[in-house]
Amino acid sequence: IIEDRRWEFAFEWKRWYDIVRRDLGSEVFTGANSLEPQVNFNKGRDYLFPIPGSELDRYPNLLPQNPGY
């Protein structure tokens, strides 16, 4: 099923959620046998999106910003 989802959702931005949910980033993006090579993939940074500035202004308890942003 995972392999089918890989092919079906590759260009629909749904594959990313499978990668994050199953913690597959290192396997998929780095290494000699990586499926979708990205030399600058960083697990600590790339699994998170930035918190929008308007949300940080409205809710200061959300600080600090996610790492890398």
N, C-alpha and C positions, 0 to 999 in steps of 0.2 A: 504494500500500500504506500509506503514511504517513497519508493522509487516511482510509482505512478504519479504521486503528488508532485514529485520533483519535475517531471516532464510536463505535466498538465499546467502547473502554476508558475512555471519558470519566469514568464514575462508579465505576470499579473500582480506582482508585489505580494502575493500570498505565501510564496516560498519562504520569504524572510521570517515569517512568524513560526514556521516549522523549524527553521534553523535555530532561532532563539529558544523556542520551547524545549527543544531536545538538546540544546547546548552543543550544536554541531559546527559552530563557526570555525574552530581550529581545524577540524577535519575537512570542511568544505573549502575554506579559503587559503589555507597555508599548507606547506609540505610538498613533497615531490609528487604525490598522487592526488593532489587537491582537485576537486571537481570544477571549481570556479575560482582560479587563482587571483588573489588580491594580496600583493606583497605588504601592504601597509595595514592589514587587518590587526586590530588590537581588541581582544576580548573585553578588557576593562572599559574601553571607550565606546566601541561600536555597537554594543548591545543596547545602548541607551540613546534616546533622542534628547535634544535640549528642551528645557522647560521654557515656554514662551515668556518673554520679558513682561508682557502685560499681566501674566499670572503671578510672576514674582513680585511685581509692583503691588498687586492687589492682595497677595497672601505672602507676607515676608517670612512666615514660618517654613516656607518651601526651600529657603536658602539652606545650604549652598547649591549652586547650579550643578547639574550632572558633570562628572569629570570630562574634560576635553572640550568644553564649550564655554 
